[in-house]
Amino acid sequence: MNILICSLLKGYIIRRKLRERIIMLKSKIKIRLAELDMKQQDLAEELGVTKQSLNAWVNGRSIPTLEMAFKIAVKLDCTVDDLFTYTED
């Protein structure tokens, strides 16, 4: 198979797997915010990010950096493992 096609297919598979993990992140952040009776705006301010950035992470439109993932976990009084679950198909 052409190297370009293989590279594109590999990129598609990685993006697909990332999207699956984003969905897990989305639901766990929402659950944790609800448990702490915290609003997205409050968490965004504590993290020093815009509400739009946090909203994108919560709704699965993007994923935070590893450093930001740790900051989110600290602010939500949990571990990164509590927020992120790696699952294989």
N, C-alpha and C positions, 0 to 999 in steps of 0.2 A: 504494500500500500504506500502511496505517496507520503513522504515525511510531513508535509503540510497538513494533509488530511488526518494523519495519526495525531499530530499535535492539536489540531482543532477538536478531534474526538476526545482526547485526553482532557482538554480544557473544559469541554461540555460535561464530562463525568465529574470533574472536580467541582464545577459550579453547581451541579445537581446535588452533590453530597453536601456542599456548604449550605445550600438552600434548606435541606432537611434539618441541619443543625440550627439554622437560624430560627426555624419554626419552634424547635425545642426551647431556644433562648427566649423567644417572644413570650411564650406562655409562662415560663418560669419567672421572668421579670415581673409580669403582670400579677402573678400570684403572690410573689414576695412583696410587691408594693401594697397590695390589698391587705396582706397579713400585718404589715406595719402601719396601715392606715396612712400611707404616704402618697402624695401626688407626684406625677411626673415632673411638674414644674419645680417642686422642692428638691427632688433628686438631681435634676439638671443643674440647678443653682449650686448645690453642694459639690457636684462634680466639676463645675466650671465649664459646662458645655451648654449649647443652646437647647431649648426644648425640642426643636426640630431634629437635632442629632439624636437625642434620647428617644424621641418618638420613632425615628427610623430604626433604631435598634430594637425597640419594643415590638414594632410591627413587622420586623423581619425584612425591611428594605435594605439594610446594611448591617455589618457586624462591627463591633468595637475592636480596637487594637487589644493586644494581650494586656498591656499596661492598664488600659481603661477597663477591661474586664475585671482585673483585680481591684481597681478602685470601686467599681460598681458593687462587687462582692463585699468589700469592707463597709461601704455605706449601707448595704442591705443586711449587714450582720450575718453573712453566710460565707460559704466558700465558693470558689470558682466552679468546683465540681457540682455544687448545688444548682448553679445556674446553667451549666453546660453539660450536656450528656452526649457522649460519643456513641453512636450506634452504627453498626454495619448492616448493609442489606443482605 
